[in-house]
């Protein structure tokens, strides 16, 4: 078991070209587990700052609760429509003003799980220059892009292996600089994370290295799949995967951009970049009726199943990107919390969402031209679509 776990750990560091004297790989239940590990143990104090972009998964947004509970300030850098990118000059303004002995953490995704926007890895060095630690959410980025940790040196990197090669679920990782790990203050200990503990003295000694952060029994039956999956990707070449999905993404965007109703109105609207510059293979969009109304995403999902197409609908656990994409103001959101007896449909109406969110199509290693042809046939079903059935199920999540 130990050999298999350590082989997987070495494979992770090797795949991301992470120097072993500088980085450690810690296995977690998923990418969310990696993010929680950082959030609950980062040494936030009054006067410290937690800075994050609007465009973040909720598993990153949730870290703000740890920060605020310890008296730190949590601040968001806004995204700008229509491409849903961050204004670089605005980011520089937010990064300044640090000093003293404070701990400050900046978190952002290398690639948006909402829009596919790829945020610059150069921000890592920029933030370091102002005294920030950097948490990079790489879960959506690394399936089709190279992350070289000998070139880019974030302090913490979260990732998910099933997103990279499809299996296994239930295994993620936190890749962290050893210097940054030394700052973390775990609020508890558990089996596997200590060398020794006393009951009568209420004392414990933490285990060194990654073991201090890996709670309980490792998923050692699935960890060999991580080694096999990474070898599989290395055999193909992450560069070849990137080059494979890029033209497919362009064709998907072209399909959505060129479809027109009989009256000349667009059939779809895309949230995020319309071109391939600094964007990944995730595309968020909505289909539109001829009069410009958004087609109910529940109907889109139903029709996609008929075409054997797997889509995601909603806000994809990324409320900040959704708020900008749908131009929902802060004033609209004030008082828009869930009330007693509200359904999710009531809530969608209360905060002014034109539907239950967007539609997201993602391309990856197994995607091919036949998939794009099937999607184009599916998209043509929305040309001149006037109404949708009324027997749609209640919304259960966003």
Phi, psi and omega in degrees: 000313181300318180297318181294319179296313183290328175296318178296320180297315179295322180297320179297311181297320180295316183299322182264012177051043182266118179302127186292338177280349181249327186240153172233145176254124182243125180275137183228169179296335182184182178296324177299319178298323177295318180292320178297321180304315179293313185298317185283340185250350179294137188280060178296139176222165173305134182095344176283166183229140170242115183246133179213156180280155173308320186277089179210147174293153180299336177291338171273317178305324183296338179297335180300332180291323173296315182299311183292326179296335180258011175087007178276158178270135175249124185228142180252139170267121186288153169267162184237128175285157006270345185276352177062037176259165176269136174291119186300324180291326177294320180299316180301322180294321181288332183281340182282170174088012175270158179176175179071208184261019184287152172259126182230133186237128178247126184235135177201161179269139173296328175218134180293132174281353178267301191252348185083358176303134175257112181278143190299132173290343176298340178299334182299308180293323179299315180292320178301322181297333178263006175091020180263147162277150185238127173253115182254117174276106185255009188301319182274344186274313192287343177298333183227012182219148178279129171245108183260106184278358169275339178264312179254130189237064173296158180282325180222138178228125177254142179206164182231132185280327180293334176289337182275315183218022166089341184193144006267154166282164177082011176222119173232190180207150167247118172260123188224145172292135182300326178296321179287323178300325182296339179281336189290144181236094182295134183279359180202174169229164183211179176301132179093346184257003183228158173273323182201154176212144175246144175271311184294323178271349184051056182230152173211156176240122184290150174285150181280158172065207184302330183302331181295340186247001183253101187281133173070198181286129177293153177280066191290342177284334179263339183300327174301332177294331176296313178300314181296317181296318179293322176297321178301313179294322178295323179297317178288315184100117182297331176295320178293323177297315178302313181292334179288315185279339185299306179293329177295321177297318178300320179292321177299315179296319179296320178301315181291326185282332188264342181293135181225146171285170180300330180276005178090352181287150180292149178274340183214156171233136183256138177257112183117192185296139177270345178250187186262356181291123178049050175216152179261194188264022173258127184235122177255136185200173168223146169278151184237143170288164179303332179271005176096351177293147178284134176289131181307126185296336178291325176290321178301315180298318180298314182291325179298320178299322178297331180265010181058040178244132179261118179236163171246141177233156180118214178248004169061034181058029180226076187294327182297313178297323179294320180298321179286316181301320183263011177049050177266121185279162177298322181298324178294325184281336180297125183081005182266022180289162176300129177256166181297130179082359179285144168264168177297326177296321176299319182294317178303317178294321185295324183264004172083020175289133180288346174203193178278015179130207183251182173244138182234128174246132181236137179248150180205197184311313184278354182293146181212182184297326179298324177297318180293322178296319178296320179294320180298319177295320177297315183296327181293342177295342183265357177292125179061027176284118183272308184224162177241161180300156181265356184267038180281145182290157175299149176288142182240354180186160179226000000 
